[in-house]
Amino acid sequence: MGEYVKKKKDMNFQSVEALQQVVNVVNEASAALNDKKRTIRESAIPEVLAGALGAGIGGVGSFAALYGLGTVGLSAAGITSGLAAAGSIVGGGMVAGVFVLALPVAALAAGGVGVAAKLKNKQLRQEKERLYKEALQKHEAIIKAMKEEADATKERMDYLQSLNILLQQAIKDLQKDLGIAA
């Protein structure tokens, strides 16, 4: 196993907020697996999925760039409603039940910005590790679904393939940040 990337500028995901996009894709993968009729059209992030499908595997260098393909033409309202639909609370930058941002505040009160920064970095690493495991699980499930639903409609297969592409890239970028040899 390699070493965890400590320099912010070398990280693919530099903050807990940056991980929100991965959370959105993982949530969407869950929805896809729970509803065999769901396609890109019904998803919470249709532009992102369509953009990923258009780019294909290996078409884009990073998850953030891949995710950004779909959101380029979106208005702030569109992005906000997409995030809200994905189950997050916009403004707090918080995903329901995933992490709590009150921790750094408590740490600041307890004494010192250095302590808060260290806790925030630890929190970021833990969140990456948790999300990495979750993304791996969903990726395997999506691949399994693609095999099991080989006779599904083209819309459904495109949907699963777009999730496959996004999850694959998220896993790759998280592996780099966590120092996991691919």
C-alpha positions in Angstrom: 0.0 0.0 0.0 1.3 3.5 -0.9 1.1 6.5 1.3 -1.9 8.7 1.9 -1.6 12.0 0.0 -1.1 14.7 2.6 -0.6 17.8 0.3 -3.9 19.4 -0.5 -2.8 20.4 -4.0 -1.9 16.8 -4.8 -5.3 15.5 -3.8 -8.1 14.7 -6.2 -10.6 15.5 -3.4 -9.3 18.4 -1.3 -12.3 18.8 1.1 -15.2 16.9 2.5 -17.4 19.1 0.3 -15.6 17.9 -2.8 -16.6 14.3 -1.9 -20.2 15.4 -2.2 -20.1 14.5 -5.9 -19.0 11.0 -5.2 -21.8 10.7 -2.6 -24.3 11.8 -5.3 -23.1 9.1 -7.6 -23.1 6.4 -4.9 -26.6 7.5 -3.9 -27.7 7.3 -7.6 -26.2 3.8 -7.9 -28.2 2.7 -4.9 -31.4 4.1 -6.5 -30.5 2.3 -9.7 -30.0 -1.0 -8.0 -33.3 -0.6 -6.1 -35.4 0.2 -9.1 -34.8 -1.8 -12.3 -37.0 0.5 -14.3 -34.9 3.6 -13.5 -33.0 5.3 -16.3 -31.0 8.5 -16.8 -34.2 10.4 -17.3 -35.5 9.5 -13.7 -32.1 10.1 -12.0 -31.2 13.0 -9.7 -28.2 13.8 -11.8 -29.2 13.2 -15.5 -26.8 15.7 -17.0 -23.8 14.2 -15.1 -24.8 10.7 -16.2 -25.3 11.7 -19.8 -22.0 13.6 -19.8 -20.2 10.5 -18.4 -21.7 8.3 -21.0 -20.7 10.7 -23.7 -17.1 10.8 -22.4 -16.8 7.0 -22.0 -14.1 5.2 -20.1 -10.7 6.8 -20.2 -12.1 9.9 -21.9 -11.5 12.2 -19.0 -8.6 12.5 -16.6 -10.4 12.8 -13.3 -13.7 12.2 -11.6 -14.3 15.9 -11.0 -13.8 16.7 -14.7 -16.1 13.8 -15.6 -18.7 14.9 -13.1 -18.3 18.5 -14.3 -19.2 17.6 -17.9 -22.9 17.4 -17.0 -23.0 20.4 -14.7 -21.4 23.0 -17.0 -24.7 24.1 -18.6 -26.7 24.0 -15.3 -27.9 27.1 -13.6 -27.3 27.5 -9.9 -31.0 26.6 -9.3 -30.5 23.4 -11.4 -27.5 22.4 -9.4 -29.2 23.2 -6.1 -32.3 21.2 -7.0 -30.1 18.3 -8.2 -28.2 18.3 -4.9 -31.4 18.6 -2.9 -32.8 15.6 -4.8 -29.7 13.6 -4.0 -30.5 14.0 -0.4 -28.2 16.7 0.7 -28.8 19.9 2.6 -27.4 22.7 0.5 -25.9 25.5 2.5 -24.7 23.3 5.3 -22.7 21.4 2.7 -23.8 18.3 4.6 -25.0 14.9 3.4 -27.8 13.6 5.6 -26.3 11.0 8.0 -22.8 11.0 6.4 -20.8 13.4 8.4 -21.2 16.3 10.8 -19.4 19.6 10.3 -19.8 20.6 13.9 -16.7 18.8 14.9 -14.2 21.5 13.7 -16.2 24.1 15.5 -16.0 22.2 18.7 -12.2 21.7 18.1 -11.7 25.4 17.5 -13.5 26.2 20.8 -11.3 23.7 22.6 -8.2 25.6 21.5 -6.2 26.2 18.4 -6.7 26.3 14.6 -3.9 23.6 14.3 -6.0 21.1 16.2 -9.0 21.9 14.0 -7.0 21.5 10.8 -5.7 18.2 12.0 -9.1 17.0 12.9 -10.5 18.2 9.6 -7.7 16.3 7.7 -8.4 13.2 9.8 -12.1 13.6 9.1 -11.4 14.0 5.3 -9.3 10.9 5.3 -11.9 8.8 7.1 -14.6 10.1 4.8 -12.5 9.1 1.8 -11.9 5.6 3.2 -15.6 5.1 4.0 -16.7 6.4 0.6 -14.0 4.3 -1.2 -15.5 1.1 0.3 -19.0 2.2 -0.5 -18.1 3.1 -4.1 -16.3 -0.3 -4.5 -19.4 -2.1 -3.3 -21.7 -0.2 -5.6 -19.4 -0.6 -8.5 -19.4 -4.4 -8.1 -23.2 -4.3 -7.8 -23.6 -2.2 -10.9 -21.4 -4.6 -12.9 -23.5 -7.5 -11.6 -26.7 -5.7 -12.5 -25.3 -5.1 -16.1 -24.8 -8.8 -16.5 -28.1 -9.8 -15.0 -30.1 -7.2 -16.9 -28.4 -7.9 -20.3 -31.8 -7.9 -21.9 -32.8 -4.6 -20.5 -33.7 -1.5 -22.6 -31.0 0.6 -24.2 -31.9 3.5 -21.8 -31.4 1.2 -18.8 -28.1 -0.2 -20.0 -26.9 3.4 -20.8 -27.8 4.4 -17.3 -26.0 1.5 -15.7 -23.0 2.1 -18.0 -22.8 5.8 -17.0 -22.9 4.9 -13.3 -20.2 2.3 -14.0 -17.9 4.9 -15.6 -18.4 7.5 -12.8 -17.9 4.9 -10.1 -14.8 3.5 -11.8 -13.2 7.0 -12.0 -14.2 7.9 -8.4 -12.6 4.7 -7.2 -9.4 5.5 -9.2 -9.2 9.0 -7.8 -9.9 7.9 -4.2 -7.3 5.1 -4.5 -4.7 7.8 -5.5 -5.6 10.0 -2.6 -5.6 7.1 -0.1 -2.3 5.7 -1.5 -3.9 2.4 -2.5 -2.1 0.7 -5.4 -4.6 0.1 -8.2 
